[in-house]
Amino acid sequence: MRPNWSVPALRPASEVFKILCLKGSAFEMGRQHGECLRDEIVYAIHRCIERFALSQQGWHRDTLLAFAQQLAQGLPDAYREELQGISAGSGASMDDLLLWNFFDDYWEVCGCSAFAASGARTASGAMLVGHNIDFPEDGSQRVAVTIIREPTQGMPSLCHAWAGIVGTYEGMNLQGLVIANQFSETDDDDPGGVPIKVVNRMLLDRCTCPIEAAELIRSVRRNFGSNILVADRERALVVECSGRDVVVRQAHAGVLAVSNHYCTLVPSQPQATSSYKTLERLASLERWLNDGRPPLDVSQCIARLDTPPIRRDGPPDNWTISSAVYEPDELKTHLAHGFLPASRGAFVEVSLADLAGGPVGLLCQPYGERVTELSREP
């Protein structure tokens, strides 16, 4: 029997920047997550699943749930236990949490893009990574949250995600490993494989460098195709993967760009010519990275994230729900989320080095204030 929830009135992520700090076993981190963000999780299930997926898109709950339950069979034990902890802490049913965690896999929208630059191409010589997450406006921007996890087994990491979500599309761990995911259309999906957002969590939890990350991606059974940019202080690469194949693409002359279209991997069925402006995005990033301009800094990278076609320009393409620039040398990220397009908002600097090792709980600040001192939510 599903609970008869009333939808809470919560302060959206466009008004309050939220950082959730979790620590302990997988179940304990999940329970902390559920307790701290109970209202946001209730909102997400109502707004993103009940209204957007089922009502607006016309998907059938039973069909979507069967799909989500099938994906859940591929979850490694630790991430299933974390999801169970979120259920225990929030009161949300496992069925509703599965719907919320995997409905985007059902749609498999391909619209994100990322880049990396280092050496002579950056002002400091240090690695910079930029990433836009693009998805149709489903209300999820209201429950955006940055999550710091310190697992009993695994490395501390920072993920930009949403309340109630176990996986991630991007993040950085305490070793300075950065990941930025782009879905890619493929004809050899494996619904019994590990959901790609959870593969990304595995990279952050287990890997110390891009080479290790590429080997882990190669070794794990994956459910969908993706182009995953992986970088650390020294190098950047893109792992182009389908359900069956994996190809690694290296940076050239200190720069690397990626969208959703495969550049090296050859799928058995051709990809759409330029689904969701895939090729336009890739070409625009490559021109920008290689046009001989002065070396890049963080502010230039932030500005590029708000330049069409990197940012989805105007309705109905106003889809950029999260924008970030990572500095793995400094263990810092500059993030904008909570409004559309995210790339036009104030970017908040978050330091993983400063926040790791702190107490469990929710940190909040009014959005738009570019400060690093965050007040603890009462």
Backbone torsions as a table, in degrees:
resi	resn	phi	psi	omega
1	MET	NA	121.9	-179.1
2	ARG	-77.1	140.3	-178.8
3	PRO	-65.2	148.0	178.3
4	ASN	-89.9	80.3	-175.7
5	TRP	-82.3	146.6	163.1
6	SER	-95.1	144.7	-176.6
7	VAL	-78.1	122.6	-175.7
8	PRO	-74.4	152.8	171.2
9	ALA	-91.2	108.8	-176.3
10	LEU	-118.8	154.8	174.8
11	ARG	-75.5	117.7	-172.5
12	PRO	-71.5	164.6	-179.8
13	ALA	-65.8	-15.4	175.6
14	SER	-73.1	-17.6	-179.8
15	GLU	-106.5	-31.9	-176.2
16	VAL	-130.4	123.1	175.6
17	PHE	-84.6	124.3	-172.5
18	LYS	-117.2	133.6	172.9
19	ILE	-123.4	124.5	-179.0
20	LEU	-106.1	121.5	-179.1
21	CYS	-105.2	121.9	-175.3
22	LEU	-122.4	152.0	-177.1
23	LYS	-156.6	141.4	173.7
24	GLY	122.6	-155.2	177.6
25	SER	-70.4	169.2	179.8
26	ALA	-57.8	-46.6	-179.5
27	PHE	-65.0	-42.1	-179.8
28	GLU	-62.3	-43.2	178.4
29	MET	-63.2	-38.2	177.6
30	GLY	-64.8	-43.8	179.6
31	ARG	-62.6	-43.6	176.9
32	GLN	-59.5	-43.6	178.7
33	HIS	-57.8	-50.5	-178.1
34	GLY	-63.8	-39.4	-179.4
35	GLU	-69.2	-40.8	-176.7
36	CYS	-73.8	-31.0	-173.4
37	LEU	-121.2	33.4	-177.8
38	ARG	-55.9	-49.2	-177.5
39	ASP	-63.8	-40.4	179.9
40	GLU	-64.8	-37.0	179.7
41	ILE	-68.4	-42.4	176.3
42	VAL	-59.0	-45.0	179.5
43	TYR	-61.0	-46.2	-176.6
44	ALA	-60.7	-43.2	-179.2
45	ILE	-64.4	-40.2	179.9
46	HIS	-71.3	-51.7	-172.3
47	ARG	-74.6	-46.0	-171.7
48	CYS	-85.7	-33.2	-179.5
49	ILE	-95.2	-60.7	-174.9
50	GLU	-63.0	-46.6	-175.8
51	ARG	-84.6	-53.0	-173.4
52	PHE	-75.4	-59.1	-172.8
53	ALA	-70.5	-46.6	-173.6
54	LEU	-86.2	-44.1	-176.1
55	SER	-83.6	-56.4	-175.3
56	GLN	-71.9	-43.6	-178.4
57	GLN	-83.5	-18.9	178.1
58	GLY	77.0	16.7	176.7
59	TRP	-71.8	151.3	179.4
60	HIS	-92.3	133.4	-176.8
61	ARG	-56.7	-45.1	-176.9
62	ASP	-62.9	-39.5	179.6
63	THR	-66.9	-45.4	-179.6
64	LEU	-65.7	-39.9	-179.6
65	LEU	-67.5	-41.1	178.0
66	ALA	-60.4	-40.4	177.1
67	PHE	-63.0	-47.1	-178.7
68	ALA	-64.2	-39.3	179.1
69	GLN	-66.4	-34.9	176.2
70	GLN	-65.9	-43.3	176.7
71	LEU	-61.8	-38.2	-177.4
72	ALA	-62.6	-23.8	177.6
73	GLN	-64.5	-23.5	178.7
74	GLY	-88.1	-0.2	-178.5
75	LEU	-70.1	127.7	168.0
76	PRO	-59.0	153.1	-172.1
77	ASP	-53.8	-42.3	-174.9
78	ALA	-61.1	-39.3	-176.5
79	TYR	-79.0	-29.0	172.1
80	ARG	-66.5	-41.4	178.8
81	GLU	-66.1	-36.4	177.5
82	GLU	-64.3	-41.2	177.4
83	LEU	-64.3	-39.1	176.8
84	GLN	-64.1	-36.1	176.2
85	GLY	-65.4	-40.4	176.6
86	ILE	-60.4	-41.2	178.0
87	SER	-61.9	-45.2	-179.3
88	ALA	-64.3	-38.8	-177.1
89	GLY	-77.8	-31.3	-174.5
90	SER	-98.8	-22.0	-173.7
91	GLY	85.9	-3.5	177.4
92	ALA	-73.4	143.8	178.7
93	SER	-71.5	155.0	176.4
94	MET	-62.1	-36.1	178.5
95	ASP	-60.6	-46.1	-179.6
96	ASP	-65.3	-37.9	178.9
97	LEU	-68.5	-35.6	175.9
98	LEU	-65.0	-42.4	176.3
99	LEU	-57.9	-46.3	-177.2
100	TRP	-67.8	-38.7	-177.4
101	ASN	-73.9	-26.2	-170.0
102	PHE	-125.6	7.8	-179.2
103	PHE	-68.7	-27.6	177.6
104	ASP	-70.9	-27.7	173.9
105	ASP	-66.4	-33.9	179.0
106	TYR	-62.5	-40.7	-179.1
107	TRP	-80.7	-40.3	-179.7
108	GLU	53.8	51.3	177.1
109	VAL	-71.9	136.0	-176.1
110	CYS	-112.6	100.4	-177.2
111	GLY	-148.3	1.2	-174.6
112	CYS	-85.1	166.9	177.3
113	SER	-155.0	156.8	-176.9
114	ALA	-153.8	163.8	176.4
115	PHE	-151.3	160.0	174.8
116	ALA	-139.3	145.6	177.5
117	ALA	-146.2	146.4	179.6
118	SER	-158.8	178.6	177.0
119	GLY	63.8	-130.7	-176.8
120	ALA	-67.7	-14.7	-177.8
121	ARG	-88.6	-2.6	174.9
122	THR	-123.6	150.4	-175.0
123	ALA	-62.1	-35.6	-178.6
124	SER	-93.0	-11.5	-172.9
125	GLY	84.3	-11.6	-177.0
126	ALA	-84.5	159.9	-179.7
127	MET	-68.7	136.8	170.4
128	LEU	-127.8	136.7	179.1
129	VAL	-128.0	128.8	176.1
130	GLY	-115.7	147.8	-177.3
131	HIS	-152.2	133.0	168.7
132	ASN	-112.0	132.5	171.0
133	ILE	-102.3	126.0	-177.3
134	ASP	-121.5	131.4	179.9
135	PHE	-157.2	147.3	178.2
136	PRO	-55.9	149.6	-176.4
137	GLU	-66.5	105.8	-177.3
138	ASP	-119.1	4.5	-178.2
139	GLY	93.6	-7.3	-175.3
140	SER	-67.2	-21.3	-179.7
141	GLN	-60.9	-23.9	179.9
142	ARG	-70.8	-21.2	-176.3
143	VAL	-115.6	23.1	176.6
144	ALA	-65.1	144.1	-178.8
145	VAL	-154.7	146.1	171.3
146	THR	-96.2	129.3	-174.1
147	ILE	-116.3	125.5	171.6
148	ILE	-101.9	119.2	178.7
149	ARG	-114.2	135.4	172.7
150	GLU	-125.1	84.5	-175.1
151	PRO	-73.9	151.4	174.9
152	THR	-57.9	-39.9	176.6
153	GLN	-120.9	110.6	-178.1
154	GLY	130.7	173.5	-176.3
155	MET	-91.9	145.8	172.2
156	PRO	-60.3	144.1	-177.8
157	SER	-150.5	164.5	176.6
158	LEU	-122.2	129.7	177.3
159	CYS	-128.7	140.5	169.3
160	HIS	-96.9	114.7	-171.9
161	ALA	-146.7	-149.3	-176.7
162	TRP	-139.9	152.3	-177.8
163	ALA	-55.3	129.8	176.9
164	GLY	88.2	-1.9	-177.1
165	ILE	-97.6	131.5	179.7
166	VAL	-85.6	-39.7	-178.4
167	GLY	-84.9	-172.3	-179.6
168	THR	-156.4	157.3	172.1
169	TYR	-98.5	-13.6	-178.8
170	GLU	-160.7	162.6	177.6
171	GLY	167.5	-175.7	-178.8
172	MET	-150.5	140.4	176.1
173	ASN	-106.2	176.9	-172.7
174	LEU	-69.9	-11.5	172.8
175	GLN	-83.7	-4.2	-178.0
176	GLY	86.8	12.5	176.9
177	LEU	-79.3	126.0	179.7
178	VAL	-112.3	136.9	173.6
179	ILE	-126.7	143.4	178.7
180	ALA	-142.6	115.7	-169.9
181	ASN	-100.2	140.9	170.9
182	GLN	-128.8	118.7	172.0
183	PHE	-57.1	148.5	175.7
184	SER	-137.3	136.5	-179.2
185	GLU	-67.8	132.9	-179.6
186	THR	-149.8	158.9	-177.8
187	ASP	-104.7	6.5	-178.1
188	ASP	-122.5	41.8	176.3
189	ASP	-57.2	148.3	179.5
190	ASP	-126.9	91.2	-176.5
191	PRO	-59.7	-16.3	177.2
192	GLY	-87.5	-1.6	-179.4
193	GLY	-82.7	179.3	178.8
194	VAL	-74.1	127.9	177.5
195	PRO	-54.8	138.4	-169.8
196	ILE	-63.8	-32.4	177.0
197	LYS	-64.2	-30.6	178.2
198	VAL	-78.8	-34.3	172.2
199	VAL	-56.2	-41.4	178.5
200	ASN	-61.5	-41.4	175.5
201	ARG	-61.2	-41.3	179.1
202	MET	-59.7	-39.8	178.2
203	LEU	-60.8	-44.6	-179.1
204	LEU	-69.3	-36.3	-177.7
205	ASP	-73.5	-29.8	-166.8
206	ARG	-117.5	-23.7	-166.2
207	CYS	-105.0	147.1	-178.9
208	THR	-110.0	-11.0	-177.3
209	CYS	-156.5	164.9	-179.6
210	PRO	-60.2	-33.8	-179.8
211	ILE	-64.7	-44.5	177.0
212	GLU	-62.0	-39.9	-179.5
213	ALA	-63.0	-43.6	179.7
214	ALA	-62.6	-39.5	179.0
215	GLU	-67.6	-37.9	177.6
216	LEU	-65.3	-44.6	178.4
217	ILE	-59.1	-40.8	-179.2
218	ARG	-64.9	-34.2	-172.6
219	SER	-85.1	-22.8	-173.8
220	VAL	-90.1	147.6	174.4
221	ARG	-77.3	115.9	-172.3
222	ARG	-103.6	148.2	-177.8
223	ASN	-87.5	-38.8	-174.0
224	PHE	-133.6	165.8	176.8
225	GLY	-76.3	146.7	178.2
226	SER	-155.8	155.6	165.3
227	ASN	-111.3	111.0	-174.0
228	ILE	-110.2	112.8	173.5
229	LEU	-78.8	127.8	179.7
230	VAL	-126.6	129.1	-177.4
231	ALA	-144.1	156.3	168.6
232	ASP	-138.4	-158.2	-177.1
233	ARG	-67.2	-24.4	-170.1
234	GLU	-105.7	-32.6	-172.2
235	ARG	-151.5	162.0	175.0
236	ALA	-136.4	145.4	175.8
237	LEU	-150.6	162.9	174.6
238	VAL	-116.2	128.5	173.9
239	VAL	-97.9	108.6	176.5
240	GLU	-90.5	117.0	-174.8
241	CYS	-135.4	141.9	169.5
242	SER	-112.3	-170.3	175.8
243	GLY	-65.6	-23.2	-173.5
244	ARG	-110.4	-39.7	-167.8
245	ASP	-118.2	158.1	176.3
246	VAL	-139.1	129.5	174.5
247	VAL	-131.7	138.2	179.7
248	VAL	-103.8	129.9	178.3
249	ARG	-113.2	126.0	-175.1
250	GLN	-90.6	157.9	172.0
251	ALA	-67.3	153.4	177.3
252	HIS	-127.0	126.8	179.6
253	ALA	54.3	35.4	173.9
254	GLY	83.7	6.3	-178.9
255	VAL	-133.8	156.5	-178.5
256	LEU	-157.9	133.6	177.5
257	ALA	-126.8	151.3	-178.4
258	VAL	-151.9	139.7	168.7
259	SER	-127.2	-144.3	-175.1
260	ASN	-94.5	-11.9	-176.1
261	HIS	-86.6	134.2	174.8
262	TYR	-64.9	139.0	175.3
263	CYS	-106.8	-26.3	-175.6
264	THR	-120.5	-47.3	179.4
265	LEU	-65.4	137.0	179.9
266	VAL	-110.7	105.0	178.6
267	PRO	-71.3	158.0	-178.5
268	SER	-68.1	-25.4	173.9
269	GLN	-117.2	134.4	-178.5
270	PRO	-58.8	143.6	174.7
271	GLN	-74.8	160.3	174.0
272	ALA	-56.5	147.0	-173.1
273	THR	-52.7	-48.7	178.5
274	SER	-157.7	62.8	-179.3
275	SER	-59.9	131.2	179.2
276	TYR	54.6	38.8	178.2
277	LYS	59.3	31.6	-177.0
278	THR	-55.6	-52.0	-175.5
279	LEU	-71.8	-35.3	177.2
280	GLU	-62.6	-40.9	179.2
281	ARG	-63.7	-47.6	-178.9
282	LEU	-61.6	-45.7	-179.3
283	ALA	-63.6	-40.0	179.5
284	SER	-63.5	-44.0	178.8
285	LEU	-64.9	-42.7	-178.7
286	GLU	-64.7	-40.2	177.0
287	ARG	-62.3	-45.3	-178.3
288	TRP	-62.7	-41.0	-178.2
289	LEU	-72.6	-23.3	-172.0
290	ASN	-118.0	15.2	-172.7
291	ASP	-91.2	10.8	174.7
292	GLY	79.8	10.8	179.0
293	ARG	-66.6	165.0	177.0
294	PRO	-56.5	156.9	-179.0
295	PRO	-53.5	146.8	-172.4
296	LEU	-83.9	148.8	169.7
297	ASP	-126.6	-178.6	-175.4
298	VAL	-60.8	-43.1	-176.7
299	SER	-63.4	-38.3	177.7
300	GLN	-67.0	-37.0	177.6
301	CYS	-65.9	-41.8	177.5
302	ILE	-61.4	-44.2	179.8
303	ALA	-61.3	-39.0	-178.9
304	ARG	-65.0	-34.0	179.1
305	LEU	-62.3	-20.2	-179.4
306	ASP	-103.2	18.3	-178.3
307	THR	-107.2	119.9	176.2
308	PRO	-60.4	146.4	2.9
309	PRO	-88.3	11.9	178.3
310	ILE	-64.2	-47.9	168.3
311	ARG	-86.1	137.2	175.7
312	ARG	-69.1	120.5	-165.3
313	ASP	-97.0	108.0	172.6
314	GLY	76.2	159.6	179.4
315	PRO	-66.1	142.6	0.3
316	PRO	-88.0	16.6	-176.2
317	ASP	-95.2	19.2	-178.5
318	ASN	-84.2	66.0	-166.5
319	TRP	-109.0	-2.9	-175.2
320	THR	-73.9	104.9	-173.8
321	ILE	-99.8	-9.9	177.1
322	SER	-157.3	136.3	177.0
323	SER	-133.3	138.7	-177.5
324	ALA	-150.5	148.1	168.6
325	VAL	-123.6	130.7	-178.3
326	TYR	-108.6	142.0	171.8
327	GLU	-120.2	87.7	-176.0
328	PRO	-62.3	-30.2	177.1
329	ASP	-60.5	-37.1	-177.5
330	GLU	-97.3	-4.7	-174.6
331	LEU	55.9	42.2	-179.9
332	LYS	-121.4	152.2	169.3
333	THR	-133.2	150.4	175.7
334	HIS	-116.5	116.9	-168.0
335	LEU	-126.5	140.7	169.7
336	ALA	-130.1	127.3	174.2
337	HIS	-158.5	173.4	177.2
338	GLY	101.8	-7.7	179.5
339	PHE	-150.4	170.7	-176.2
340	LEU	-123.4	134.0	-14.3
341	PRO	-74.5	142.1	-176.8
342	ALA	-58.6	-33.0	-174.8
343	SER	-66.2	-13.0	178.7
344	ARG	-94.3	-0.1	-177.7
345	GLY	-93.1	-179.1	175.7
346	ALA	-72.1	132.4	177.2
347	PHE	-91.2	128.3	-179.3
348	VAL	-100.5	129.7	177.3
349	GLU	-82.0	128.7	178.7
350	VAL	-125.5	129.4	-179.3
351	SER	-107.3	112.9	176.1
352	LEU	-64.1	-37.9	-179.9
353	ALA	-60.8	-37.1	-179.0
354	ASP	-77.0	-33.3	-173.1
355	LEU	-89.5	-29.0	178.5
356	ALA	-63.4	136.7	-178.8
357	GLY	93.1	-5.2	178.7
358	GLY	-82.5	179.9	-178.3
359	PRO	-74.7	159.6	175.5
360	VAL	-70.7	142.8	174.7
361	GLY	147.6	-176.1	-177.0
362	LEU	-105.2	126.2	176.3
363	LEU	-104.9	137.3	-176.7
364	CYS	-137.3	151.4	170.1
365	GLN	-150.2	152.8	174.1
366	PRO	-60.5	134.4	-178.7
367	TYR	-69.2	147.7	178.5
368	GLY	97.3	-16.1	176.2
369	GLU	-88.6	113.5	-176.1
370	ARG	-81.6	72.8	179.9
371	VAL	-126.4	158.1	178.0
372	THR	-106.9	-12.7	175.1
373	GLU	-79.3	114.7	-178.2
374	LEU	-107.2	140.0	179.5
375	SER	-89.7	143.1	179.3
376	ARG	-76.7	132.0	179.2
377	GLU	-63.2	129.9	-179.7
378	PRO	-67.4	NA	NA
